[in-house]
Amino acid sequence: MASADTLNTGILALVWNSGPIAKIVLAILLVFSITSWALIVEKAWQLRRVRRQTVEFLRAFREGRRPSAIQSAARKLRESPLAQLYAAAYQEMAGMTEGPDRMLDDVDDGLPAERLEAVNRALRRAAAHEVAQLEHYLPFLATTASATPFIGLFGTVWGVIAAFHGIGQQGSASLAVVAPGISEALIATAAGLGAAIPAVIGYNYFVNRVKHWATEMDGFTLDLLNLLSRPEPKVTR
């Protein structure tokens, strides 16, 4: 325990006694790290809400109530991509002459092709918007993952240059002269990796989740279009 305290004290002392460039580099890496961790936590909570609300929406959708009743449930579940797709389709049909409920009741052979195409376009627009919402903040994680190791490397190179400059001034290359400068330089590399590794893991995980929900939206779009094109519109009740 004492050795760990000594190590922590030594690292803090190196950071405190480092030059202005090293402190700037470490401050930048600290900002990247704190921000990326905040975004990782926020994104995890967002995806949790997405999953929970989607389960609620699918339960309401599969109960087979009227379109207006499903739309009422979808409006309350704004975090669910599938609910927003249904809301977009409903809104598109609401702009048509008959309205969604009456239209689906009166049409014997499903929606006409031109109306199906209009609904399909509305669904594609909504899906693109939902994917963009799910991808929000992911570019920052990608930037953190790719940039912070190089920022840390810059700090390391600068520290090594300062260490060699110290050797020239001292006229000695003994370990006592070289070690503090090299240690200070390597802290920047460690800080860069410490900021980059969580960002890489978080980015890859969230990208896979976004792909999952994009696939779910594609499947729901096809299911909804098939439902609207069936000659038995009463199944939407």
C-alpha positions in Angstrom: 0.0 0.0 0.0 2.9 2.3 0.8 4.5 1.7 -2.5 1.3 2.5 -4.3 0.9 5.8 -2.4 4.6 6.6 -3.2 3.9 5.9 -6.9 0.8 8.1 -7.0 2.6 10.8 -5.2 5.5 10.5 -7.6 3.2 10.7 -10.6 1.4 13.7 -9.3 4.7 15.4 -8.5 5.9 14.8 -12.1 2.7 16.2 -13.5 2.9 19.2 -11.2 6.5 19.9 -12.0 6.2 19.3 -15.7 6.7 22.1 -18.2 3.9 24.2 -19.7 3.6 22.2 -22.9 3.2 19.0 -21.0 0.6 20.5 -18.8 -1.4 21.8 -21.8 -1.2 18.3 -23.4 -2.4 16.6 -20.2 -5.2 19.2 -19.8 -6.4 18.5 -23.4 -6.3 14.8 -22.8 -8.2 15.2 -19.5 -11.0 17.2 -21.3 -11.2 14.5 -24.0 -11.4 11.8 -21.4 -14.0 13.4 -19.2 -16.2 14.3 -22.2 -16.0 10.9 -23.7 -16.9 9.2 -20.4 -19.9 11.5 -20.1 -21.0 10.7 -23.6 -20.5 6.9 -23.0 -22.8 7.1 -20.0 -25.4 9.2 -21.7 -25.4 7.0 -24.8 -25.8 3.8 -22.7 -28.8 5.4 -20.9 -30.3 6.5 -24.3 -30.0 2.9 -25.7 -31.6 1.5 -22.6 -34.5 3.9 -23.0 -34.7 3.0 -26.7 -35.0 -0.7 -25.9 -37.5 -0.3 -23.1 -39.8 2.0 -25.1 -39.6 -0.2 -28.2 -40.7 -3.2 -26.2 -43.7 -1.1 -25.0 -44.5 0.1 -28.5 -44.4 -3.4 -30.0 -46.7 -4.7 -27.2 -49.2 -1.9 -28.2 -48.7 -2.6 -31.9 -49.3 -6.3 -31.7 -52.5 -5.9 -29.7 -54.1 -5.1 -33.0 -56.0 -1.9 -32.0 -57.0 0.8 -34.5 -54.2 2.9 -36.1 -55.2 6.0 -34.1 -54.9 4.1 -30.9 -51.4 2.8 -31.8 -50.5 6.3 -32.9 -51.5 7.6 -29.5 -49.1 5.1 -27.9 -46.4 5.9 -30.3 -46.5 9.7 -29.5 -45.7 8.9 -25.9 -42.7 6.7 -26.8 -40.5 9.3 -28.5 -37.2 7.3 -27.8 -38.4 4.3 -29.7 -37.3 4.3 -33.4 -40.1 1.9 -34.4 -42.7 4.1 -32.7 -41.4 7.1 -34.6 -41.5 5.1 -37.9 -45.1 4.3 -37.2 -45.9 7.9 -36.4 -44.3 9.0 -39.7 -46.4 6.5 -41.6 -49.6 7.5 -39.8 -48.8 11.2 -40.4 -48.3 10.5 -44.1 -51.7 8.7 -44.3 -53.3 11.5 -42.3 -52.5 13.9 -45.1 -54.5 11.7 -47.5 -58.1 12.3 -48.1 -59.7 9.6 -46.0 -57.4 9.5 -43.0 -55.7 6.5 -41.6 -58.5 4.7 -39.7 -61.2 5.2 -42.4 -58.8 4.5 -45.2 -57.7 1.1 -43.8 -61.4 0.2 -43.1 -62.7 1.1 -46.5 -60.0 -0.2 -48.8 -60.7 -3.9 -49.7 -57.4 -4.6 -51.5 -55.0 -2.7 -49.3 -53.5 0.7 -50.1 -53.0 1.6 -53.8 -49.4 1.4 -55.0 -48.9 5.2 -55.2 -50.0 5.6 -51.6 -47.8 2.8 -50.5 -44.9 4.5 -52.2 -45.7 7.7 -50.4 -45.7 5.9 -47.0 -42.5 4.1 -47.9 -40.8 7.4 -48.6 -42.0 8.8 -45.3 -40.7 5.7 -43.5 -37.3 6.0 -45.2 -37.0 9.7 -44.1 -38.0 8.8 -40.6 -35.5 5.9 -40.4 -32.7 8.1 -41.6 -33.6 10.7 -39.0 -33.7 8.0 -36.2 -30.3 6.6 -37.3 -28.9 10.1 -37.1 -30.3 10.5 -33.6 -28.7 7.2 -32.5 -25.4 8.2 -34.0 -25.3 11.5 -32.2 -22.0 12.1 -30.4 -20.4 9.0 -31.9 -18.1 11.1 -34.1 -16.7 12.7 -30.9 -15.9 9.2 -29.5 -14.2 8.3 -32.9 -12.2 11.5 -32.8 -11.1 10.8 -29.2 -10.1 7.3 -30.1 -8.0 8.3 -33.0 -6.6 11.7 -31.9 -5.7 11.3 -28.2 -2.9 8.7 -28.7 -1.2 11.2 -31.1 -1.7 14.1 -28.7 -0.1 11.9 -26.0 2.7 11.0 -28.4 3.3 14.7 -29.1 3.6 15.2 -25.3 6.0 12.3 -25.1 8.2 13.6 -28.0 8.3 17.0 -26.5 9.2 15.5 -23.1 12.0 13.5 -24.7 13.3 16.6 -26.4 13.3 18.4 -23.1 15.1 15.5 -21.4 17.9 15.5 -24.0 18.1 19.3 -23.6 18.6 18.8 -19.9 21.3 16.2 -20.6 23.1 18.8 -22.7 22.9 21.4 -19.9 24.0 19.0 -17.2 26.7 17.5 -19.3 25.8 14.0 -18.0 23.6 11.1 -19.2 23.3 9.4 -15.9 20.0 7.8 -14.9 19.4 10.5 -12.3 19.5 13.1 -15.0 17.5 11.2 -17.7 14.9 9.4 -15.6 12.7 12.3 -14.5 12.4 13.8 -18.0 11.7 10.4 -19.6 9.1 9.6 -16.9 7.4 13.0 -17.5 7.3 12.3 -21.2 5.8 8.8 -20.9 3.0 10.1 -18.7 1.6 11.8 -21.8 1.6 8.5 -23.7 -0.2 6.8 -20.8 -2.8 9.6 -20.6 -3.4 9.5 -24.3 -4.0 5.7 -24.2 -6.2 6.2 -21.1 -8.4 8.5 -23.0 -8.4 6.5 -26.2 -9.1 3.0 -25.0 -12.6 3.6 -23.4 -13.5 5.7 -26.4 -12.6 2.9 -28.8 -14.6 0.3 -26.8 -17.6 2.6 -26.4 -17.6 3.6 -30.1 -17.4 0.0 -31.4 -20.2 -1.1 -29.0 -22.5 1.8 -29.9 -21.9 1.4 -33.6 -23.0 -2.2 -33.4 -26.1 -1.2 -31.5 -27.0 1.5 -34.1 -26.6 -1.2 -36.8 -28.9 -3.4 -34.8 -31.6 -0.8 -34.6 -31.2 0.1 -38.3 -31.9 -3.5 -39.1 -34.9 -3.5 -36.8 -36.2 -0.4 -38.5 -35.8 -2.0 -42.0 -37.7 -5.1 -40.8 -40.4 -3.0 -39.3 -40.8 -0.9 -42.4 -41.2 -4.1 -44.5 -43.7 -5.5 -42.1 -45.7 -2.3 -42.0 -45.8 -1.9 -45.7 -46.9 -5.5 -46.1 -49.6 -4.9 -43.5 -50.9 -1.9 -45.4 -50.9 -3.7 -48.7 -52.9 -6.7 -47.5 -56.4 -7.2 -48.8 -57.5 -7.7 -45.1 -57.2 -4.3 -43.5 -59.2 -5.4 -40.4 -56.1 -7.0 -39.0 -54.9 -3.5 -37.9 -57.7 -3.3 -35.4 
